[in-house]
Amino acid sequence: MAGLEHAFSRLGNLPCSFTIHSDAGVTRVGTGEPAFTVHLHNGHGTRALQSLDELTIAEAYVRGDIEIEGDVIRAMWLRDILSDGSGYSFHRFQIFAWTIVLGIIFVSSVYNNLVMPEFSPTLLGLMGLSAGTYIGFKFPEQK
């Protein structure tokens, strides 16, 4: 289990905590209430998880080397949207939040009134500033 603890310690802050069950014992990764549990059935599953490669982990899951219980989708989905190479980013959160807010307004207007919503120029300007900030910070992320 020491190899797993070392692998996850390299990642820094994780979006949620989880528990790993193996023949060597139980390890908790992260802080807070665990969102999911990983069961490692053999050495192939342990090596796949130590690799921290999502494709390798997915292949181990399909082979039955790893079993996952709980809300693992939340951890993968939000991590990809809200973080870059150096952790969580405000500009990514900001564009995510604006998209959700305007999406809710759009769906609510179409569902309740059967009309396309009219967004005010101020709201669209703020969305444009947010998108510009996102793009401005996105360029340095490219490596």
N, C-alpha and C positions, 0 to 999 in steps of 0.2 A: 504493500500500500504506500510505502514511502515514495515510490516512483510516481504514483498518481498524485500524491500531495505536492510533489515538486512540479509536475506538469501544470497543475492548476494554479500554483502560486505564481507562475510566470505571467498569468493572464491579468493579474491585478483585480480590480473590482468587477465582480460578476453581476449580471442583471438580476439574478435570484440565486438562492441557495438550493442545494440538492444533496441527496444521500447516496452513497455508493455501497452496495452489499457485495461481498466476495467471500471466497474461502478464508481469506486472511482477516476478515472482520468487517466492521461497519465504519465508514468514514463520512463525516459531514463536511461539505465544501460550501464556503460562503457563510453569511450570517443571516439570521432571521428564520422564519418558518420555511422548511424545504418545499419547493414547488413540485418536485418530482423525485423519483427514486430510480437509480440504475442498478440492475442486478447483473453482475459479471459471472457467467457460467463456466468460463474456462480461461486459459491463458491468451487465447486469440482475442477474446473480449477485452481483457486487461490491456493488451498491446494496442488494440484499436483505440481504446479510450485514452491511453497515454499519448498516442499520436496527435490528438486534438484536431484531426482531419475529419471534417464532417462526412465526406464520402466513405472513408475507411470505417467510421463508426456506423454509418448507414448499412454498409455491406455486412458488418458484424451482426447488426440487428436482424437483417434478412436471413443470415445463416443460423441465427439462434444463439450466437455467442453472447449477446447482450439483450436484456429485456428492460423495457422502460415503462414505468408506471407514473401517472400524474400528468402535469401540464408542461411537457417539454416544449411544445410548440411556442408558448409564450417566451421562453428564454431565447430560442433561436430567432424568432420573428422580430422581437423588439431590439435585440442586440444588433441585427443587421441594419435596421432602419435608423436607430438612434446613435450608433457609435461609429467611430472611424478607427484608424490605427492606434490612436493615443487614448481611447476611451470614449465616454459619452460626450457629445458635442451639443452646445446650446443651439447653434444654427440648424442642426438636424432636427432637434426637438421643435424648434420654432416652425419650420416648414411643415413638419408632421402635424402639429397642433392646428395651424391654419387650414390645412387640408381637411382635417377631421371636422372642424367648426363649419367651414363652408360646405362640406359634403352633407352635414346634418341639415343645414339651412336649405340646401338644394332639394334633398329628398323630402323633407317636411313640406316644402312649398308645393312640390309636384304632387305628393300624395294627398295633401289636404285640399289644395285649390285647383289641381290639374292645370297649372300654369307654370311656365318657366319663371324662376325668381329674377327680380331686378336688383342687382347688387349696386350699392351706391358707389360713386367715383372715389370717395374717401376709403371705403373698404377695399376696393380693388387696388388703390394706391398703396395701402398698407400691405396687402398681399404681394404686390410687386416689390416693395422694399424688402420684405421678408425673403422673397425668392432671389432677389439680387444679393442679399447677404449670404444666403445659402450657396449661390454660385461663386461668390467671391471667396468664401472659405473652402469651397470644393476644389478649386484649382491647386492649392498647396497640398491637398490630400493625395493627388495623383503622383505616384512614384514608379 
